[in-house]
Amino acid sequence: MINRSMHYYQEVLWTEVGNYLEHVVLWWAACPLSERPSRSIQHLREWLNTFVPTGDVPSVISPALISLADALGVYVTSTLWDQCFQQTLVASRICGNQNTGQLFCRLIQELVSLCNLCEVTPDWILGAPISELPLVEQIPILHRLDHTIHTTRLWSINESRKMANNWNVRAFFTVTHNDVLNCLSHLNDLRLTNHTTSGEKAFLSEHVEVCALMRGKLVSEVEINKQKLKDSPRECVACLASICKVINLANLQMMFPPKALWKINRDDIPVKPSPYVAKYLGEHIHYVQSPMRCAVTGQMVTAEGVYNYHLDEITESFGNFEVSEGCINSAVRIMRSR
């Protein structure tokens, strides 16, 4: 009876120690860990997770140490994400800052690494039962990861639109086909076990079941935002194509003569082409007439072949402006003579 009472009060005592140990280690000690970089706190957390299962630790003390490790993990997640996310947002405010994409990649890499550590237990490398996972620590990581992916997608779309409007194509493709792909490569390293079909809910406590449901919801949101980020380069390229179309039509409109010229009905073919036809074909279409090698057949494509391929498109483009047949024939004659 005495031994049972002592064991009970020891558990109560060490539970209280575990509740206050986080505050003592992080804030109240003579040299609190909160003054040190987050990396050092992360090293202490990893050491505790390795030491508690393998070391000779009494059963009444191990829950306090496990609670301390979980609390340190939550602290590392919040401080590291706050610092990295603040640096990334400040960098994104600077116009044309090429380091912003690298900061987003680093932020996602840190969160993926922390999330993968929550999937590993002393007895499981991957696929541990959900009751053994540190869900209280993993839920804030997944929430911040979901928010970071969403912010990365919005930044890439807005930044690429600015680059396209400024006609900075090199920076445009750096964002859409370099920074975004690097972020996706880090997201591909994310290891999240699906526990929705494992049939463990019948054996879970109420607290663990609520945390498991919240984790499942966050995992689904992360996957949705990951797919949206994967589709964002296509959306950015469509925006660039739209801007190119507007600019080309504006240049074409500036080269065209007044509307009165289009109302002239001529049956004969002009001998000398109109100046705007030669200028448009020389500056905008001539590049497709130069000899080029076909990527499929490997044969040289001549100007006559390019003419035959683009004749319908040119006729349709000029036809939209209600140009007479004589003007079209003049354009065709210029293309054949080049």
HUBEL-V984028 format. One record per residue. N is the residue number from 1. RES is the residue in one letter. SS is DSSP state (h for helix, s for strand, l for the rest). PSI is psi in whole degrees, -180 to 180 (none if undefined). Layout:
{{N:RES:SS:PSI} {N:RES:SS:PSI}}
This chain:
{{1:M:l:-42} {2:I:h:-44} {3:N:h:-39} {4:R:h:-40} {5:S:h:-41} {6:M:h:-41} {7:H:h:-38} {8:Y:h:-47} {9:Y:h:-28} {10:Q:h:-41} {11:E:h:-42} {12:V:h:-43} {13:L:h:-48} {14:W:h:-25} {15:T:h:-42} {16:E:h:-37} {17:V:h:-42} {18:G:h:-33} {19:N:h:-33} {20:Y:h:-13} {21:L:h:-37} {22:E:h:-46} {23:H:h:-37} {24:V:h:-46} {25:V:h:-41} {26:L:h:-35} {27:W:h:-38} {28:W:h:-11} {29:A:l:167} {30:A:l:-38} {31:C:l:80} {32:P:l:148} {33:L:h:-19} {34:S:h:-19} {35:E:h:-12} {36:R:l:164} {37:P:l:157} {38:S:h:-25} {39:R:h:-41} {40:S:h:-37} {41:I:h:-37} {42:Q:h:-38} {43:H:h:-41} {44:L:h:-41} {45:R:h:-45} {46:E:h:-37} {47:W:h:-40} {48:L:h:-42} {49:N:h:-27} {50:T:h:-35} {51:F:h:-40} {52:V:h:-46} {53:P:h:-28} {54:T:h:-26} {55:G:l:168} {56:D:l:77} {57:V:l:128} {58:P:l:151} {59:S:h:-26} {60:V:h:-20} {61:I:h:-31} {62:S:h:-38} {63:P:h:-36} {64:A:h:-40} {65:L:h:-38} {66:I:h:-41} {67:S:h:-39} {68:L:h:-42} {69:A:h:-42} {70:D:h:-42} {71:A:h:-40} {72:L:h:-37} {73:G:h:-42} {74:V:h:-40} {75:Y:h:-43} {76:V:h:-42} {77:T:h:-48} {78:S:h:-46} {79:T:h:-42} {80:L:h:-42} {81:W:h:-42} {82:D:h:-44} {83:Q:h:-50} {84:C:h:-40} {85:F:h:-36} {86:Q:h:-44} {87:Q:h:-39} {88:T:h:-43} {89:L:h:-40} {90:V:h:-41} {91:A:h:-34} {92:S:h:-20} {93:R:l:-18} {94:I:l:123} {95:C:l:128} {96:G:l:19} {97:N:l:115} {98:Q:l:-8} {99:N:l:-8} {100:T:h:-44} {101:G:h:-39} {102:Q:h:-35} {103:L:h:-38} {104:F:h:-41} {105:C:h:-42} {106:R:h:-41} {107:L:h:-45} {108:I:h:-39} {109:Q:h:-42} {110:E:h:-44} {111:L:h:-39} {112:V:h:-41} {113:S:h:-44} {114:L:h:-38} {115:C:h:-39} {116:N:h:-32} {117:L:h:-29} {118:C:l:-13} {119:E:l:-5} {120:V:l:133} {121:T:l:168} {122:P:l:-28} {123:D:l:-12} {124:W:l:132} {125:I:l:-37} {126:L:l:144} {127:G:l:28} {128:A:l:150} {129:P:l:146} {130:I:h:-24} {131:S:h:-20} {132:E:h:-4} {133:L:l:147} {134:P:l:76} {135:L:h:-36} {136:V:h:-32} {137:E:h:-34} {138:Q:h:-31} {139:I:h:-47} {140:P:h:-33} {141:I:h:-46} {142:L:h:-38} {143:H:h:-44} {144:R:h:-35} {145:L:h:-42} {146:D:h:-44} {147:H:h:-37} {148:T:h:-43} {149:I:h:-43} {150:H:h:-43} {151:T:h:-38} {152:T:h:-41} {153:R:h:-45} {154:L:h:-40} {155:W:h:-43} {156:S:h:-40} {157:I:h:-47} {158:N:h:-41} {159:E:h:-41} {160:S:h:-34} {161:R:h:-40} {162:K:h:-44} {163:M:h:-38} {164:A:h:-40} {165:N:h:-32} {166:N:l:0} {167:W:l:34} {168:N:l:82} {169:V:h:-35} {170:R:h:-47} {171:A:h:-32} {172:F:h:-50} {173:F:h:-21} {174:T:h:-39} {175:V:h:-49} {176:T:h:-33} {177:H:h:8} {178:N:h:-62} {179:D:h:-45} {180:V:h:-42} {181:L:h:-34} {182:N:h:-40} {183:C:h:-42} {184:L:h:-33} {185:S:h:-36} {186:H:h:-36} {187:L:h:-27} {188:N:l:-19} {189:D:l:-3} {190:L:l:126} {191:R:l:108} {192:L:l:116} {193:T:l:137} {194:N:l:115} {195:H:l:9} {196:T:l:-25} {197:T:l:16} {198:S:l:-13} {199:G:l:30} {200:E:l:-9} {201:K:h:-29} {202:A:h:-19} {203:F:h:12} {204:L:l:149} {205:S:l:168} {206:E:h:-41} {207:H:h:-45} {208:V:h:-36} {209:E:h:-41} {210:V:h:-43} {211:C:h:-37} {212:A:h:-41} {213:L:h:-40} {214:M:h:-39} {215:R:h:-44} {216:G:h:-39} {217:K:h:-44} {218:L:h:-37} {219:V:h:-42} {220:S:h:-38} {221:E:h:-37} {222:V:h:-42} {223:E:h:-39} {224:I:h:-46} {225:N:h:-30} {226:K:h:-42} {227:Q:h:-38} {228:K:h:-39} {229:L:h:-35} {230:K:h:-32} {231:D:h:-9} {232:S:h:-37} {233:P:h:-37} {234:R:h:-40} {235:E:h:-39} {236:C:h:-41} {237:V:h:-37} {238:A:h:-37} {239:C:h:-42} {240:L:h:-42} {241:A:h:-39} {242:S:h:-41} {243:I:h:-41} {244:C:h:-40} {245:K:h:-44} {246:V:h:-43} {247:I:h:-42} {248:N:h:-41} {249:L:h:-35} {250:A:h:-42} {251:N:h:-41} {252:L:h:-40} {253:Q:h:-36} {254:M:h:-27} {255:M:h:-23} {256:F:l:149} {257:P:l:178} {258:P:l:164} {259:K:h:-26} {260:A:h:-29} {261:L:h:-32} {262:W:h:-18} {263:K:h:-8} {264:I:l:125} {265:N:l:111} {266:R:l:133} {267:D:l:-26} {268:D:l:154} {269:I:l:126} {270:P:l:142} {271:V:l:-41} {272:K:l:129} {273:P:l:153} {274:S:l:149} {275:P:h:-38} {276:Y:h:-31} {277:V:h:-47} {278:A:h:-39} {279:K:h:-43} {280:Y:h:-46} {281:L:h:-33} {282:G:h:-34} {283:E:h:-26} {284:H:h:-29} {285:I:h:-13} {286:H:h:-30} {287:Y:h:-26} {288:V:h:-11} {289:Q:l:-17} {290:S:l:148} {291:P:l:136} {292:M:s:158} {293:R:s:128} {294:C:l:131} {295:A:l:-19} {296:V:l:-52} {297:T:l:-20} {298:G:l:7} {299:Q:l:157} {300:M:s:136} {301:V:s:124} {302:T:l:172} {303:A:h:-35} {304:E:h:-38} {305:G:h:-41} {306:V:h:-39} {307:Y:h:-48} {308:N:h:-33} {309:Y:h:-38} {310:H:h:6} {311:L:h:-45} {312:D:h:-41} {313:E:h:-41} {314:I:h:-43} {315:T:h:-42} {316:E:h:-39} {317:S:h:-46} {318:F:h:-32} {319:G:h:-28} {320:N:l:-23} {321:F:l:10} {322:E:l:41} {323:V:l:149} {324:S:l:165} {325:E:h:-31} {326:G:h:-40} {327:C:h:-39} {328:I:h:-43} {329:N:h:-34} {330:S:h:-42} {331:A:h:-39} {332:V:h:-40} {333:R:h:-38} {334:I:h:-42} {335:M:h:-39} {336:R:h:-30} {337:S:h:-15} {338:R:l:none}}
